[in-house]
Amino acid sequence: MSSLQRQMTSAGSAQTVTLTVEQAKVVLVEVMKAFSSPENTLRMDEARDNACNDMGKMLQFVLPVATQIQQEVIKAYGFSNDGEGVLKFARLIKSYESQDPEIGAMSGKLKSMFLPPMTVPPQGGTAISTS
């Protein structure tokens, strides 16, 4: 266990977890490595296959697996081992995105590992010819 992990774990899960920008980068790297492990890659692939590109099923199958993978990493840093811990981690990372472009890029990469790409509908309409 690293000194950072001991520091965060000894703080207890009842307290608000705070990470410096550099610590947040370390945790993000660990979370992304966890998604890249063969076991978790298989779990995510199976969840995506079950979801069949259906957004409702993505929430039902993919999001819970992604949450579990993140929980396994972030609990060592004092976040609670539940969905609330993942939400607190996500909010903390979001608060650093505007301060540090590297965290913004890492956060985007992490999200792309479990969220489908968002397609933006075209702005305005197309003109319809009435002739």
C-alpha positions in Angstrom: 0.0 0.0 0.0 1.4 3.4 -1.0 1.7 6.2 1.5 -1.0 8.0 -0.4 -3.3 5.0 0.0 -2.5 4.8 3.7 -3.1 8.5 4.1 -6.5 8.3 2.4 -7.6 5.1 4.1 -6.7 6.3 7.5 -8.9 9.4 6.9 -11.9 7.1 7.1 -14.8 6.9 4.6 -17.1 9.2 6.8 -14.9 12.2 5.9 -14.8 14.0 2.7 -11.9 12.7 0.6 -9.7 15.4 -0.9 -6.9 14.7 -3.4 -4.4 17.2 -4.8 -4.2 17.6 -8.5 -1.2 15.3 -8.6 -2.9 12.7 -6.4 -6.0 12.8 -8.6 -3.8 12.1 -11.7 -2.3 9.0 -9.9 -5.8 7.7 -9.1 -7.0 8.3 -12.6 -4.1 6.4 -14.1 -4.8 3.5 -11.7 -8.5 3.5 -12.6 -7.6 3.4 -16.4 -5.2 0.6 -15.8 -7.9 -1.3 -14.0 -10.2 -0.9 -17.1 -7.4 -2.2 -19.3 -6.8 -5.4 -17.3 -7.7 -8.6 -19.2 -10.4 -9.6 -16.7 -12.0 -6.2 -16.7 -11.8 -5.8 -20.5 -13.7 -9.1 -20.8 -16.3 -7.9 -18.2 -16.8 -4.7 -20.1 -17.0 -6.4 -23.5 -19.6 -8.8 -22.1 -21.6 -6.0 -20.7 -21.5 -4.0 -24.0 -22.6 -7.2 -25.9 -25.5 -7.5 -23.6 -26.5 -3.9 -24.1 -26.6 -4.2 -27.9 -26.0 -0.4 -28.3 -29.3 0.3 -26.5 -28.9 3.3 -24.1 -31.3 1.9 -21.5 -29.4 -1.4 -21.6 -26.1 0.4 -21.4 -27.3 1.9 -18.1 -28.5 -1.6 -17.0 -25.4 -3.6 -18.0 -22.4 -1.4 -18.7 -22.6 1.3 -16.0 -22.8 -1.1 -13.0 -19.6 -3.0 -14.3 -17.8 0.3 -14.8 -18.8 1.5 -11.4 -17.5 -1.8 -9.8 -14.2 -1.5 -11.6 -13.7 2.1 -10.4 -14.8 1.2 -6.8 -12.1 -1.4 -6.6 -9.4 1.2 -7.2 -10.8 4.3 -5.4 -11.7 2.6 -2.1 -8.0 2.4 -1.4 -7.9 6.2 -1.4 -10.7 6.7 1.1 -13.8 6.8 -1.1 -16.7 4.6 0.0 -17.0 1.3 -1.7 -20.3 2.0 -3.4 -21.9 4.1 -6.1 -21.8 7.2 -3.9 -18.0 6.8 -3.7 -17.7 6.7 -7.5 -20.0 9.8 -7.8 -17.8 11.7 -5.2 -14.7 10.7 -7.2 -16.3 11.8 -10.4 -17.3 15.2 -8.9 -13.7 15.7 -7.5 -12.2 14.9 -10.9 -14.7 17.2 -12.6 -13.7 20.1 -10.3 -10.1 19.7 -11.5 -10.8 19.4 -15.2 -10.8 23.2 -15.8 -7.7 23.7 -13.7 -5.5 21.0 -15.3 -5.8 20.1 -19.0 -4.1 16.7 -18.3 -6.8 15.8 -15.9 -9.4 16.9 -18.4 -7.9 14.7 -21.1 -7.5 11.7 -18.7 -11.1 12.1 -17.6 -12.4 12.2 -21.1 -10.4 9.0 -21.9 -11.8 7.3 -18.8 -15.4 8.2 -19.7 -14.8 6.9 -23.3 -14.0 3.5 -21.8 -17.6 3.0 -20.6 -19.8 5.7 -22.1 -20.9 5.5 -25.7 -19.9 8.4 -28.0 -22.5 11.1 -28.0 -23.8 12.2 -31.4 -25.0 15.7 -31.6 -28.1 16.2 -33.7 -27.6 18.7 -36.5 -28.5 22.2 -35.8 -31.4 23.7 -37.7 -33.5 21.9 -40.3 -32.9 21.3 -43.9 -34.8 23.2 -46.4 -37.5 21.3 -48.1 -38.2 22.1 -51.7 -41.9 22.6 -52.5 -41.5 22.9 -56.3 
